Amino acid sequence: MAPKKWWTSKEEEALKAGVKEYKAGNWKDILKDPRFASILANRTNIDLKDKWRNLNGGGCVSAGRRKASTSRPPDKRIVPKYKYKTMI
């Protein structure tokens, strides 16, 4: 496993600018853009995706959407109107 590469503030700024230009999800386009290519040269499209998700609270990849609530819906079990008698 490769050692962890910490993100610099310059890389984060380039990622944010790239997402503003190309929208989230177009990671390869961001990496190909000459304005961001030199800054993000040591990053892959997966690195960009993961960092963007972490910058936005760990929810969905695209900006503006948040993770759905994790609360469970009310329990809707079917309760029989009568009970079966067990045979002894």
C-alpha positions as CSV (number, residue, x, y, z in Angstrom):
1,M,0.0,0.0,0.0
2,A,1.3,3.4,-1.0
3,P,2.0,6.0,1.8
4,K,-0.8,8.5,2.4
5,K,-0.4,11.7,0.4
6,W,-1.7,14.7,2.3
7,W,-3.7,17.3,0.4
8,T,-2.2,20.8,0.2
9,S,-4.4,23.9,0.3
10,K,-3.4,24.6,-3.3
11,E,-4.6,21.2,-4.4
12,E,-7.9,21.7,-2.6
13,E,-8.4,25.1,-4.2
14,A,-7.7,23.6,-7.6
15,L,-10.2,20.8,-7.0
16,K,-12.9,23.3,-5.9
17,A,-12.2,25.4,-9.0
18,G,-12.3,22.4,-11.2
19,V,-15.7,21.3,-9.8
20,K,-17.0,24.8,-10.3
21,E,-15.9,24.7,-13.9
22,Y,-16.8,21.1,-14.8
23,K,-19.2,20.0,-12.1
24,A,-18.7,17.1,-9.7
25,G,-18.2,13.7,-11.3
26,N,-16.1,15.0,-14.3
27,W,-12.8,14.1,-12.5
28,K,-10.9,13.2,-15.7
29,D,-11.8,16.5,-17.3
30,I,-10.5,18.3,-14.3
31,L,-7.2,16.4,-14.5
32,K,-6.9,17.1,-18.2
33,D,-7.4,20.9,-17.8
34,P,-4.0,22.7,-18.1
35,R,-5.0,25.1,-15.3
36,F,-5.3,22.2,-12.8
37,A,-3.1,19.5,-14.4
38,S,0.2,20.7,-12.9
39,I,-1.3,21.2,-9.4
40,L,-3.1,17.9,-9.4
41,A,-0.4,15.9,-11.3
42,N,0.1,13.4,-8.4
43,R,-3.7,12.7,-8.0
44,T,-6.0,10.2,-9.7
45,N,-9.7,10.7,-10.5
46,I,-10.4,8.5,-7.5
47,D,-8.4,10.8,-5.3
48,L,-10.4,13.7,-6.5
49,K,-13.7,11.9,-6.0
50,D,-12.8,10.9,-2.4
51,K,-11.5,14.3,-1.5
52,W,-14.6,16.0,-2.9
53,R,-16.8,13.7,-0.9
54,N,-14.8,14.4,2.3
55,L,-15.0,18.2,1.7
56,N,-18.8,18.0,1.4
57,G,-19.5,16.1,4.6
58,G,-19.2,12.6,3.3
59,G,-22.6,12.6,1.5
60,C,-23.2,12.2,-2.2
61,V,-20.5,12.9,-4.6
62,S,-22.3,15.9,-6.2
63,A,-22.5,19.2,-4.5
64,G,-25.8,20.4,-3.1
65,R,-27.2,17.0,-2.2
66,R,-27.0,15.6,1.3
67,K,-27.2,12.1,2.6
68,A,-30.7,10.9,3.4
69,S,-31.8,10.7,7.0
70,T,-30.7,7.5,8.7
71,S,-33.8,7.3,10.9
72,R,-35.8,4.2,10.3
73,P,-39.4,4.2,9.2
74,P,-42.0,3.1,11.7
75,D,-42.3,-0.7,12.1
76,K,-45.2,-2.0,10.0
77,R,-45.4,-5.7,10.9
78,I,-48.5,-7.6,10.1
79,V,-50.1,-8.8,13.3
80,P,-52.5,-11.7,12.8
81,K,-56.0,-11.2,14.2
82,Y,-55.9,-14.6,15.8
83,K,-53.2,-16.8,17.2
84,Y,-52.5,-20.3,16.1
85,K,-53.0,-23.0,18.8
86,T,-50.1,-25.2,19.2
87,M,-50.5,-28.9,19.3
88,I,-49.4,-30.6,22.4
